[in-house]
Amino acid sequence: MAGTRRTPIARAHHGTLITAQALSLYRRALDLRRRGADKETVHAAEADLERLLGGGVRRLWEVSVFDVYRFQEPGEPVWERKMKLRRQLDAAVRELKRQERAAAKRAKDVHSADTPEPEREPESV
């Protein structure tokens, strides 16, 4: 067989990009935007998420998951990928909020069930 033999590089398989850490960073960045924090703080929070989603590298020339609605470029592979990530992040946030509400409701139900009614003294006539 002529030529060099090419050995495939064993690359780590990247599963889903939506991890607990990514979700936490996304919620933090959205919260900072909602509260009207200063630009540097918001930018840093968004950059942290972008670096996590980009494999440790922030690609400044690519649209951010936070800007997919502002800069719409349907058909562009990078935009489509970021839009898909944004939808996954939004769905994960909705699910997490649903779980948090359910846990709070269960805790409230357990607390009210464990707390006995205070005994009343008999009324004297």
N, C-alpha and C positions, 0 to 999 in steps of 0.2 A: 504494500500500500504506500503510495507516494505522498509526500507532504508531511506536515507536522500533525501530531496527534493532539487534539484539543480536549482538555479535561474540563468538564463542567464545574463551575464554582458552586459549592454548597451554600446557598443563600438561606437566611432565616425566612421562614414563611410568615408573612404578615397577615394575620387574620383581620378581624374587623378593626377599624381605626377608632370606633366609638367605644372608648373605655371609660371607666369611672373617673380617671384623671382628666380625660378630654371633656367629659360632661361637666365636671367641676369647673374647669377653666372656662368653658363656654358659658355656664351660668354666671360665673363671676364677671366675665366681660359684658354680658347682657345687663347685669345688675348695675355695673359701673356706668354703662351708657344710659340706662334708665334714670339713674340718680343724677346724671349730669356731672360726673367727675371730670377733672381736668384732662385735657387731651393726652398728655404724656402717660398718665395712669391707664387710661382706656387703651391707648396704643400698645402699651407694654403687656396688658392682659390679652389683647388680641394677638400680639406677636407670640406670646407663650403658646397659645393654642395652635397657631399656624405652624410653629416649629414642631410641635408634637405631631400634628397631622402630616407634616412634610418630611418626617423622618429625621428631625434634628436640624433641618435647614429651612430657613424662611426664604421663599422665592418672591422677591419684591415685584417681579415683573408679572406674576400671576395674580388673578383676581382672588380676593380673600373670601372666606365663607361668610363674612360679615357684609360684603359688598355685592353679592350676587344679584340682589334685587335692584341695586343702583346702577350697575354696569351689566346690562343684559346682552349677552352674546350667544344666543342659542345656536347650536351646531359646533361651537368651538369646544374641542375635547376637554380643555382645562376648565372652562366654565361649567360644562356638563358635570364633570367630576365634583367640582366645588358645590354645585347646586344639589347634587345627590348627597354629599356630606352634610350640607345645611339641613336638608329635609330629614336625614337620619338623626341629626343632633336635635332638631325641633321635636321629632317624634319621641326621642329618648327623654327629653325634658318633660314632655307631657306625661309619659309613663311614670317617670320618677315622682312628679307632683301627685299623680293619682295614687301611687303607693304611699307617699307621705301622708296624704289626706286619710287613706284607709287606716294607716298605722295610728294616726292621731285619734281617729274615731274609735278604734279598738281600745286604745289606752284610756280614752274617756269612758267607754262602756265598762271596762274592767275596774277603773277607779270608782265609778258610781256604784257598781255591783259590790265592791269590797267595803265601801263605806256604809255602815248601818245607819238607819234613820235614828236621830236622837230620840231618846225615850222622853215622853212627855209625862209630866206629873199629873196625877188625877186632879180633875177640877173639883174644887169643893163648892158645895151649894149653900 
